[in-house]
Structures are given as C-alpha cells and as structure tokens.
Amino acid sequence: MTESMEWLRIFILNHRSLEYIIIFGGAVIGGEFALFVLGFFSAQGILPIFSVVILSFFASFVPNILWFLLGRTNTIGKITSHRYASNTVSMITEAVVRMSGGSHFIGLIFIKFLVGTPFLLTMYINKTSLRFWYFLVYETPAIILSLLVLLPIGFLSGLGFIYFADIFNNLYVGLGFILLIVLLIVMAQLWIKKKFTNVESVNL
C-alpha cells in the first residue's frame, strides 16, 4: 500500500497537466479509499483541496449511477431471484429498510458506510422501486456526507504523517500512523456491519 501511494505521489508531481484527470479518475475508480488518499495528498500540498472537493463530488456520482443501472438489469434480477441468493438478498434489503424506517434517503446513507457498498447498493436497487431521479436526489446527501467524513480523515492523516515523520525523523513512523488510521476505518466499517447484522437477526 505504501509503495503504491508513493508511486502515485511521484506520478502526480511529474504529471501536473493531468492533475484534474487524476483526481476525477481516482474518485471514480477508487471509491471511498480514493477519497481518503486524495485528502491525504491535499494536506501535503500535492493536490489543491478545492479541486479535490469539487471533482470528487461529481466523480462520486459516476460509479453510483453505474451500480444503479446494473441493479435494474435482468441479469441481476435473475441472480437475486435464484434460490441460493434470494434469501440473502431479501434479508439484506429488509434489514436496510427496517433500519432506515423505509426511507430511501436514510437507507442510501446507511449503505454508503458499510463494507461492500457496491454490492449492497446494487441489491437494494434491484429489490426496490426507486426511480432514477429520486435516486440522484437521495444519493446526493449520501455523497456529501461521505466527502465530509473521508476527505477530512485523509487530510488530517496527511498532516499527522508530516508531523510524526518530522518529530521522529523517520518516514516509517509516519507510514505506521497512516496504516493505523486505515485500520481504524476498516474496523469502524466492520463494527457498523456487525451492528447491522445483529439488528437484522433480532428483527427477522
């Protein structure tokens, strides 16, 4: 991971003319992790924070729209209706509906912070009658909330990396700090998923 981030840092510095494309493309392909990385690089002055916020916002719609369209296909419908998958899909969808009180707005926000977001989003869309324009309306605040959480975490991690690397005069201490932050984020997602599963089991 650290080698990949270092390679990306060097690539950005050597290709300033592609800066906006890198930000937009990274947010499209990398999802939530890319937001963390973009915030991290912004703290170090490698990427302009204003461009990161604006481009990440619009870029985040692209994969979500693709997952929405995928969820509406007959192929996904056949997969979710298969006897080995239908029970699991129904349980996931019903649990999201219960925890959101039937609100698509809350449901999409909740899905945004779970592990396996693309899969959950696709299954949720396939099993609900949510229309495209309503999806965009409900997904917008979910994306904004995601930006407000992940970009600042990445930005503060970038500042922490610089601070600890300078204090201890050791690059690996800074890298260890970053790995700790990433681990905490993953643990938080797993905790949310566990609470989600527990509530689901109680209600079913």
PyMOL commands that set and color helices and strands:
alter all, ss='L'
color gray80, all
select helices_A, chain A and resi 2-14+16-43+49-59+61-71+74-81+83-100+104-112+117-127+132-167+171-203
alter helices_A, ss='H'
color red, helices_A
deselect
rebuild
show_as cartoon
